[in-house]
Amino acid sequence: MAEFPKLKTGAVAQYGASRELRGVIRVLAFLDGTEQRYRLEKSRRRWTIALDKLDEGEAAAVDDFVRRHLETLESFSFTDPWSGVTYAGCAVEAREHELEAWAAGDCRIQLTVSEQES
């Protein structure tokens, strides 16, 4: 399984990235005012990554990786920047990603990676 590319620093994300845990929870409310909650499906992780000030090599590596996986819809592994845990079965959300190149050494990519159902 392919792994999301790391930057020259060894990181997969930069400051300003965000993460969330998504899942469907059902809440049963009882007549006495208490509630019972349970998950209907497994919770999945989602990371929003904005990579800024990349050089051309780093930008090309990430861009090529994302393009390939958007075309093939093949899953890959992604390392959570906060915990260091690697999650298999991840995908890039949406059909497109945003790549901006302003000058040499000043490229920017923004994308969202999500953990898929296993």
MILUM-804307 format. One record per residue (C-alpha): x, y, z. Coordinates in steps of 0.05 Angstrom, whole numbers, plus 5000, padded with zeros to 4 digits. Example, Ala and Ser with C-alpha at 12.3 -4.5 7.8 and 13.67 -1.06 7.14 Angstrom:
524649105156
527349795143
This chain:
500050005000
502650694982
504251195036
502651945034
509152305017
513152655071
516453335064
523953425068
523053555143
519752865151
512953175166
506453035128
503153695149
504954395172
502354865225
495155045211
492854335195
486554095228
483453415244
476753165265
473452515284
466852375248
461551855262
454151755267
451351725337
444251565357
441351885419
435451565455
431952045502
427951735559
421852025595
425852155659
430552625620
436452155614
439651965549
443251365520
448151455463
451150945417
454950935351
451550695288
458050625251
465550655264
468251355275
473051585220
478652095222
479252685174
485253155164
485353825128
492353965105
495154625078
502454565056
505755235045
512655475022
514154814988
519854774938
518354504868
520553794885
516153734947
510254044911
511153574851
511652954896
505153124933
501553354870
503452714831
501452274890
494652614897
493252604822
494851864818
490251694876
484652134850
485051764783
485551054810
481551154875
486650694907
487250764983
493850945017
496550995088
497051665123
500951835187
497052275236
501452895248
499052945320
499652225345
504551925295
499851335285
499351085212
492350945187
491350485127
485550565079
485651315071
483351725011
483652434985
476752754990
473653124931
475353064858
480553614858
485953914900
488854604899
496054734878
498755444873
505855614850
507656344863
515156324855
521055854862
520555544931
513655834943
508555304925
502155154964
497654544965
491154465003
487353805009
483253375055
485052645073
479852195105
480051495135
475351045095
470950485119
474649835128
